[in-house]
Amino acid sequence: MSQRALSGLKVIDLTRVLGGPYCTTILADHGAEVIKIEPPQGDEVREWGPPFLDRGEGVRDASYYLGANRGKRAMSLDLAQESGRAVLLRLLDGADVLVENFKPGSLEKWGIGYETLGATFPGLIHCRVSGFGADGPLGGLPGYDAVVQAMTGLMTINGDPSSGPVRMGTPIVDLGTGLYAAIGILMALHERARSGLGQFIDMTLHDTALALLHPAGANYLLSGKRPAATGNAHPNIAPYETFATATCDIFIAAGNDGQFRKLCTLLDRPDIAADPRFVSNSDRLAHRAALKSTLESALASHDGATLAITLIRAGVPAGAVRPVDAALESPHAAHRAMVADLDGVKTLGTPIKFSRTPGGPAAPPPRFAQDQDAILAEHGFSPEEIAALEAEGAIRRTRRS
């Protein structure tokens, strides 16, 4: 783990909540030195529980925070103070990346926007995560995952006709923005290797949500028809949804005619594949309700988990519908190292698997200001300077209530 893909990369992380921290966690998992700088009150998701982890001395952190901040070093800084901004400038000396999610205009108001920072540190890659960007009809407005899901159509393609629009159970917009931001940072680093110059990356939840509208967006842009929620069924493929069995629901994703015929053969019902209503994917979409009823009749006597494994091993994509605990405790999740224990803090693993430079969770999420003295000392601050910063409130050792 000593030589990972991003070893030597220095990232200053001014983000809170989820989109930005998720981005920097990806970078930390693969060797970047990520310095998480929190405001005096701390990252508010430390309180987004239960559940909480008792970290001793009356300190506790919520799972929401623990799940998106592993592998980082932590300190506090009040950027509203001139002395706090001076500290940030010293920390940025030699940094490769700055990630922040302040409301657009905040850093500019303090004299540390990209124009200033880019002139001072021409190689710096500055990534801002915001709701809607700085300009345009919604420019400068705050963005929240569920609200952006509602505004961009994501909620209207989730759920089914009886449920109405439904928020997706995972904060897909925040997570997607973090993923896109990490990709953008790596692209900018690649370009910097040629030009020697950094640049500004303008990431928004709004743009990410629209980019995730596939295939609904593509369907609308071609057909002009408003996409509707179809529940577990796919709008373009059939059969591609959940089906009841004797023991549990299973998801069958027969993406082509060959897989559908194989499914029917394995169910000992080749007559279903020969039915004129079900011969091609277009036929099956046109008769989706009849197809589901016919297949569930054939599935009614089967043990779902056993059948799903039989199908997927035979080349028909299928899987039993499992709860989160069963998925995380599965033998394959263990084999793929998708759950890690970091000094008693359990966390998800990384899905990015390298052959030469393996990454993955390396250290537990930091306590508030856990590494403050060490970070400041490494950047040339004397004990007297650190004490002065603490005395004037530019840094703190405990969160401000």
C-alpha positions in Angstrom: 0.0 0.0 0.0 3.1 2.3 0.2 3.1 3.0 -3.5 -0.4 3.7 -4.7 -1.6 5.3 -7.9 -1.8 8.8 -6.5 1.1 8.7 -4.0 2.7 12.2 -3.9 -0.5 14.1 -4.8 -1.4 16.8 -2.2 -5.0 17.7 -1.9 -6.5 20.5 0.2 -10.1 19.6 1.0 -12.4 22.4 2.1 -15.6 20.4 1.4 -18.4 19.3 3.7 -21.4 17.0 3.6 -21.1 14.4 0.7 -20.3 15.4 -2.9 -16.9 16.9 -2.2 -15.9 14.6 0.6 -16.8 11.6 -1.6 -14.6 12.9 -4.3 -11.6 13.4 -2.0 -12.1 10.0 -0.4 -11.7 8.4 -3.8 -8.4 10.3 -4.1 -7.3 9.3 -0.6 -8.1 5.6 -1.2 -5.4 5.6 -3.9 -2.6 7.4 -2.1 -3.3 11.1 -2.3 -2.5 13.1 0.9 -5.8 14.7 1.6 -5.9 17.5 4.2 -9.5 17.9 5.4 -10.0 21.5 6.6 -13.2 22.0 8.5 -14.8 25.3 9.7 -15.0 26.0 13.4 -18.3 24.1 13.8 -17.0 21.1 11.9 -18.5 19.1 9.0 -22.2 19.0 9.9 -22.6 15.4 8.8 -20.7 14.4 11.9 -24.1 14.8 13.6 -26.2 13.1 10.9 -27.1 10.1 12.9 -27.9 7.7 14.5 -26.0 5.5 14.3 -23.0 7.1 15.9 -19.5 5.8 16.8 -18.3 6.7 20.3 -14.7 8.0 19.8 -13.9 8.6 23.4 -13.7 11.8 25.5 -17.3 12.6 24.8 -16.7 12.7 21.0 -18.9 10.8 18.6 -19.2 10.8 14.8 -22.2 9.6 12.7 -21.9 6.9 10.1 -22.7 9.5 7.4 -19.4 11.2 8.2 -17.4 8.0 8.7 -18.5 6.6 5.3 -17.1 9.5 3.3 -13.9 10.7 5.0 -11.6 7.8 5.5 -7.9 8.1 4.8 -7.7 11.9 5.4 -5.8 14.1 7.8 -7.8 16.8 9.6 -7.5 20.3 10.9 -9.8 23.3 11.5 -9.6 26.8 10.0 -11.9 29.8 10.1 -11.6 31.3 6.7 -13.8 34.3 7.7 -10.7 35.5 9.6 -7.8 37.1 7.7 -5.3 35.0 9.7 -7.2 31.9 8.7 -7.0 32.8 5.0 -3.2 33.4 5.4 -2.9 29.9 6.8 -4.7 28.5 3.8 -2.3 30.2 1.4 0.6 28.6 3.2 -1.0 25.2 3.0 -1.7 25.7 -0.7 2.0 26.2 -1.4 3.1 22.9 -3.0 -0.5 21.6 -3.2 -1.7 20.0 -6.4 -5.5 20.2 -5.9 -8.0 22.4 -4.0 -11.5 21.0 -3.7 -14.2 23.2 -2.1 -18.0 23.5 -2.0 -18.5 27.0 -0.7 -21.4 28.9 -2.1 -20.2 30.6 -5.3 -18.8 34.0 -4.6 -17.8 33.2 -1.0 -14.1 32.7 -1.7 -14.1 35.6 -4.1 -15.5 37.8 -1.3 -12.6 36.8 0.9 -10.1 37.5 -1.8 -9.2 33.9 -2.4 -11.2 33.0 -5.5 -9.7 31.1 -8.4 -8.5 34.3 -10.2 -6.4 35.1 -7.1 -5.3 31.5 -6.3 -4.6 30.7 -10.0 -2.3 33.7 -10.3 -0.5 32.8 -7.1 -0.3 29.1 -7.7 -0.4 28.6 -11.5 -0.2 24.8 -11.3 -3.1 24.5 -8.9 -6.2 22.6 -9.9 -9.2 24.2 -8.2 -12.4 22.1 -8.2 -15.6 23.8 -6.9 -18.6 21.7 -6.2 -21.9 23.7 -6.1 -25.6 23.2 -6.7 -26.0 25.2 -9.9 -22.8 27.1 -10.6 -22.1 30.8 -10.2 -24.3 32.2 -13.0 -27.3 31.5 -15.1 -31.0 31.6 -14.0 -30.2 29.4 -10.9 -26.6 30.6 -10.4 -25.5 30.9 -6.8 -28.5 29.0 -5.3 -27.8 26.2 -2.8 -28.1 22.6 -4.1 -29.3 19.6 -2.2 -29.3 16.0 -3.5 -33.1 15.3 -3.2 -34.1 18.8 -4.3 -32.0 18.4 -7.5 -33.4 14.9 -8.0 -36.8 16.6 -8.0 -35.8 19.4 -10.3 -34.0 17.4 -13.0 -36.6 14.6 -13.5 -34.7 11.8 -11.7 -37.6 11.4 -9.2 -40.2 11.1 -12.0 -38.5 8.1 -13.5 -38.1 6.4 -10.1 -41.0 4.5 -8.5 -44.0 3.3 -10.5 -47.3 4.7 -11.8 -49.0 4.1 -8.5 -46.3 5.6 -6.2 -45.7 8.9 -8.0 -42.2 10.4 -8.1 -39.9 8.8 -5.5 -36.5 10.0 -4.2 -33.8 7.5 -5.0 -32.7 5.6 -1.9 -29.1 6.5 -2.4 -28.0 10.1 -2.7 -27.1 9.5 -6.4 -26.6 13.2 -7.3 -24.1 13.8 -4.5 -22.3 10.6 -5.2 -22.3 11.1 -8.9 -21.0 14.6 -8.5 -18.2 13.3 -6.4 -17.3 10.7 -9.0 -17.4 13.2 -11.9 -15.3 15.6 -9.8 -12.7 13.0 -9.2 -12.6 12.2 -12.9 -12.3 15.9 -13.8 -9.4 16.3 -11.4 -7.6 13.4 -12.9 -8.2 14.7 -16.4 -6.8 18.1 -15.3 -3.7 16.5 -13.8 -3.1 14.6 -17.0 -3.4 17.9 -19.0 -1.2 19.7 -16.5 1.6 17.2 -17.3 1.6 18.6 -20.8 1.0 22.3 -20.2 2.4 22.8 -16.7 -0.8 24.7 -15.8 -3.7 24.1 -13.5 -7.2 25.1 -14.1 -10.7 25.6 -12.6 -13.2 22.8 -12.6 -16.8 23.9 -12.3 -18.8 20.9 -11.0 -22.5 21.2 -10.2 -25.2 18.9 -8.8 -27.6 20.1 -11.5 -25.3 19.1 -14.4 -24.5 15.8 -12.9 -28.2 14.9 -12.3 -29.0 15.6 -16.0 -25.9 13.6 -17.1 -27.2 10.6 -15.2 -30.6 10.7 -17.0 -29.8 7.7 -19.2 -31.6 6.1 -20.9 -34.5 8.4 -20.0 -32.9 11.5 -21.4 -31.7 9.8 -24.6 -35.2 8.3 -25.1 -36.9 11.7 -24.8 -34.4 13.5 -27.1 -35.1 11.0 -29.8 -38.8 10.4 -29.4 -40.0 13.6 -27.9 -42.1 11.6 -25.4 -41.9 12.3 -21.7 -40.4 9.3 -19.9 -42.5 7.8 -17.1 -41.7 5.7 -14.1 -41.9 2.0 -14.8 -41.0 0.6 -11.4 -38.5 -2.2 -11.7 -39.1 -2.7 -15.4 -36.7 -1.3 -18.0 -38.2 1.1 -20.5 -36.3 -0.4 -23.4 -35.8 -4.1 -22.6 -38.0 -7.0 -21.6 -37.8 -9.1 -19.6 -35.7 -6.8 -17.4 -37.4 -6.5 -14.0 -38.2 -8.4 -10.8 -40.2 -11.6 -10.8 -41.8 -13.5 -7.9 -40.7 -17.1 -7.1 -41.7 -19.5 -4.4 -39.2 -18.0 -2.0 -38.1 -14.5 -3.0 -38.1 -12.0 -5.8 -35.4 -12.3 -8.4 -34.3 -9.8 -11.0 -34.0 -11.2 -14.6 -32.2 -9.1 -17.2 -32.5 -10.9 -20.5 -30.9 -8.3 -22.7 -31.2 -10.0 -26.0 -33.2 -12.6 -27.8 -30.7 -15.4 -27.3 -30.7 -14.9 -23.5 -34.5 -14.9 -23.5 -34.6 -18.2 -25.4 -32.1 -19.7 -23.0 -34.2 -18.5 -20.1 -37.2 -20.3 -21.4 -35.2 -23.4 -22.1 -33.8 -23.5 -18.5 -37.4 -23.1 -17.2 -38.4 -26.0 -19.4 -40.8 -23.7 -21.2 -39.5 -23.3 -24.8 -43.1 -22.6 -25.8 -42.8 -19.1 -24.2 -40.0 -18.1 -26.5 -41.9 -19.4 -29.5 -45.0 -17.4 -28.7 -45.4 -14.7 -31.4 -46.0 -12.1 -28.7 -42.5 -12.7 -27.3 -40.2 -13.5 -30.2 -38.3 -10.2 -30.3 -37.6 -7.5 -27.8 -40.0 -5.1 -29.5 -42.7 -7.8 -29.3 -42.0 -8.4 -25.6 -42.1 -4.7 -24.8 -45.5 -4.4 -26.6 -46.8 -7.3 -24.5 -44.9 -6.7 -21.2 -47.8 -7.4 -18.9 -48.6 -10.8 -20.5 -44.9 -11.6 -20.5 -44.6 -11.0 -16.8 -47.6 -13.0 -16.0 -46.5 -15.9 -18.1 -43.0 -16.0 -16.7 -44.1 -15.7 -13.1 -46.4 -18.7 -13.7 -43.3 -20.6 -14.8 -41.3 -19.3 -11.9 -43.8 -20.0 -9.1 -42.5 -23.4 -8.0 -38.8 -22.4 -8.0 -36.5 -21.5 -5.1 -35.5 -18.0 -6.2 -31.9 -17.8 -4.9 -31.0 -21.2 -6.3 -32.7 -20.5 -9.6 -30.9 -17.1 -9.9 -27.5 -18.7 -9.5 -28.4 -21.4 -12.0 -29.5 -18.8 -14.6 -26.5 -16.5 -14.3 -24.1 -19.4 -14.4 -25.8 -20.5 -17.7 -25.5 -17.0 -19.2 -28.8 -15.5 -18.3 -28.2 -12.4 -16.0 -30.3 -12.9 -12.8 -29.9 -12.2 -9.1 -32.0 -12.7 -6.0 -33.2 -9.4 -4.5 -31.2 -9.1 -1.2 -31.2 -6.5 1.6 -28.2 -4.4 2.3 -26.9 -6.5 5.2 -27.0 -9.7 3.1 -25.2 -8.0 0.3 -22.4 -6.6 2.5 -22.0 -10.0 4.3 -21.9 -12.1 1.1 -18.9 -14.2 0.3 -18.2 -12.4 -2.9 -18.2 -9.0 -1.2 -15.5 -10.4 1.2 -13.5 -11.9 -1.7 -13.5 -8.5 -3.4 -12.5 -6.6 -0.2 -15.6 -4.4 -0.4 -15.8 -4.1 3.4 -12.8 -2.9 5.4 -12.1 -2.6 9.1 -9.9 0.4 9.9 -9.0 0.2 13.6 -12.5 -0.7 14.5 -14.3 1.6 12.0 -16.0 -0.5 9.4 -16.2 1.1 6.0 -16.9 0.2 2.3 -13.9 -0.7 0.2 -12.9 0.7 -3.2 -14.3 -0.7 -6.4 -11.1 0.5 -8.3 -8.7 -2.5 -8.4 -5.2 -1.9 -9.7 -2.7 -4.7 -10.5 0.5 -2.9 -9.5 -0.6 -0.1 -7.2 -3.5 -1.5 -5.2 -5.5 1.1 -3.4 -8.3 0.9 -0.8 -9.1 2.3 2.6 -5.9 2.9 4.6 -6.8 4.9 7.7 -10.0 5.6 9.7 -11.8 8.9 9.2 -10.1 11.5 11.3 -11.5 13.1 14.4 -12.1 16.9 14.3 -8.7 18.7 14.0 -6.9 15.4 14.7 -3.8 16.2 12.8 -3.7 20.0 13.2 -0.4 20.5 15.0 1.4 18.1 12.7 0.0 19.6 9.5 0.8 23.2 10.6 4.3 22.2 11.8 5.0 20.5 8.4 4.1 23.8 6.7 6.5 25.9 8.8 4.3 27.1 11.7 6.1 27.4 15.0 4.5 26.3 18.3 4.2 30.0 19.1 2.4 30.7 15.8 0.0 27.8 16.4 -0.8 29.0 19.9 -1.5 32.5 18.5 -3.8 31.1 15.9 -5.7 29.2 18.5 -5.9 32.2 20.8 -7.6 34.3 18.1 -9.9 31.5 17.1 -8.5 30.9 13.6 -8.1 27.3 14.5 -9.8 25.1 17.1 -9.2 21.8 18.8 -12.9 21.1 19.5 -15.9 21.9 17.4 -17.7 25.2 18.0 -21.3 24.5 19.1 
